[in-house]
Amino acid sequence: MMLIRRASLLAVVLASVAGAALADPVTLKANPVDDDGRVTLGDIFDGAGAAADVVVANRTGPSVVLEAGQLQAQARQAGLDWSNPDGLRRVAVRRGGGASPAASGPIAAPAARIQARAEQVIRRNDTVRVSYEVGGVSLTVMGKAMRDANAGEPVAVMNTTSNRMIDAVAVGPGQAVAGPQAQQLRASAFQQFAAR
């Protein structure tokens, strides 16, 4: 009887390990969007293949925020492996519609994301990836958010290595920019506010 239980337990463990090993690896898209309100794995991940049409959420407003752990489980259930290498807690998917920003480059992409959603993307004490880019050189540091922030709002981030504060602007779940990018986003937000 004991031998049967061990064999059954071993079969379950092997099946779960084999399932994870056979899963197709995928990467999170830099700017996940959907066009019809039905958020699919193909809207969120590059390389979703046959699982691209699997619906994981419905978007009723300009965007929807998904918990990363739940999204990871849904992907795994569909045969995909998202390792979440950045340790994100949430993933935001916005309405697509095919509209392209007038400008291009890294500033235009965060600005478009910020205009599309205003919900909270960073919570106090979240781990935040802060990007700083100038003259073609980019630097990324990890830090701890000192307050909650919506997309487009300033957020102070403490560099966990040096314990120095970084003035940044939230651009997505667990992501912020500093330096010239942050200054341009602040100026853009001020111009939009002044135009109202």
N, C-alpha and C positions, 0 to 999 in steps of 0.2 A: 504494500500500500504506500509506504514511504517512498519507494523507488518510483512509483507512478506520479506522485506529487512532484518530486524533483524533476522528472522528465517533462511534466507539464509546465513547470516554472521555467525550465531551461528553454522550452519551445517558445514561450511568450517573450522571454528576454531576447532570444535570437531573432524572432520576428520583428521586434521593435528596432533592434540594431540594424537588421537588414533593411528595414523600411527607411531608416534615416540614411543609410549608405546609398540606397537607390534613388533618393530624392535628387531632383535637378537643382543645382545651385542657381540662385537669382540675385540680382542686385537692385537696390531701391533706386527708382528714377530720381533725378535731381529735382524735378518739379512735377510731382504727380498731379494729373488732371483727368477729369472725365467730362464727357459731353452730354450725357443723357440722364444724369442723376443716379445711375446704377454704377457703383464703383466696383470694378473687377480687378482681379489680380494682374491682368495685362495693363490696366491703367496705372498700377503702382510699381510693378517690377519689370525690368528688362530681362528677357529670357524666360518668360512664363510659359511659352510654348502652348501645349494642348490645354493647360489650365488657365489660359489668358481670359476666357469668358466666364470664369467662376466669380459670381457676385459675392462680395464680402461686406458691403454696406450700401445704404441708400442715402444720397445727398439731397436734402430738402432746401438748403440755403446756398449761399455762395461757396461754402466749403464744409467739409466734415473732418473731424479729427478722430483718428483711430488709435487705440491703445496698441503699442508696439508688440507687447507680449501676446495679445489676442490675435493680432495680424500674423505674427509668426506661427501661431498654432493653426490658423486657417490655411496659411500657405503650406505648412507641413501636411495637413490633412488632404490637400490637393496634390501632394507629391512634389512640392517645391521645398528647397532648403534656403531660407534667408537667415544668415548667421548674425545679422544686426551688428556689424563690426564697429559701428559708432556708438553703440549702447543707447540708442534713442528710446525715449519713453512713449512718444507719440509721433504719429505720422499724419500730416494734413494733406487732404486731397481737395483741390479747388475746381470750380467750374471751368471748363475749357472754352468752348465756343470758337476756337480758332483765331482769337484776337491776338495779334502779335504786338509787342511793345514798339513804340516809335524808335527808341534807341536800342542799342544792342550792347552786349558785354555783361560783366558780372553785376554792375549797378542796376541795369535795366531788369534783369531777372529777379533780384530781390524786391525791387520797386513794384514789379507786376504782381508778385506774390503778396506783398503788403497791401496793395490796393484791392486785391481779391478777397482778403479776409482780415477781420479785425479781432478774432477771438484769441484767447490766451494761448500762447505757444511755449512760454517758459514759466515755470513756477519757482518760487523761492527755494533755494537749496538744490535745484536741478543741476546736473552736470551739463555744462554748455560748451560747445565747440566754438571758439571765437577765431574768425579769419581776418587777417590783416594783409592787404595787397597793395603794393606800390611799385611802379616801374617794372612790372612783369615779375616781380619777386613776391611770393606769398608765404605767409607764416601762419600756422594754426596752433593755438594753445587750448588746453582744456582748463576750465575753471568752474567755480560754483556761483550760481546766480544769487544775488543779494536781495532780489525782490521778484514778484510776478511781473510779467510783461506780455502785452499783446504784440502781434506782428507790427513792426514799425515804431515801436516805443523804445526809448532809451532804457538800458538795463546795466547796472553795475555788476561786473563779474570779477570775482577774486581768483587770480591766477593761483592754482593750488601748489605750484612749484615754488614761486617767489613770494607768495602772500601779498602781491601788489594788486591794486584795483585797476580794472580796465573799464573805460567808458565805451560802451558798445550800443548797438541797436539790434533788437531782436528781428530776425528775418524768417524764422521757421522753428519747428519743434526742436529744441535743444541746440539751436544755431543762432549765432549773432555775428555781426561784422564790426570792425573797429577801424580807426584811421580815416583815410580819405573816403572810403566807401560809406562809413557811418556819417561823415559830414555831408556827403552828397544826399544821402537818404533823409537826413534831418532837414536840409535845405529844400528838398522836394516836398516833404511833408508840410513845411512852413508855407511854401508857395500855394499848395493845394488848399490849406486852411485859409490863407489870405484871399484866395479867389472866391471863397464861398460867401 
